[in-house]
Amino acid sequence: MPGITVYTTESCPFCLRAKALLNQRGIPYDEVVIPRSDHEGRERLVRETGGYTFPQIVINGRSIGGWDQLTALDQAGDVDGLLDEQ
């Protein structure tokens, strides 16, 4: 799936930061909310992204990790490059 998917959960400050960064850059994304109590959703998250914490960010089908990885990519100017990859 091209584009960005952000897996989030409720009351997650890092999720809010990731979404704010993408919004500030004008980068559209799909959000998938997985409630903390949804154990099956958490298992699906791990299968799909390899990560267990929130947020988990997928760019063009490639899991990049969470907030720290997104900010590092943004600071390096690499987010747009990943979006251009098909």
Beta strands, then each sheet from edge to edge (+ up, - down):
strand 1: 4-8
strand 2: 30-33
strand 3: 56-59
strand 4: 62-65
sheet 1: 2+ 1+ 3- 4+
end
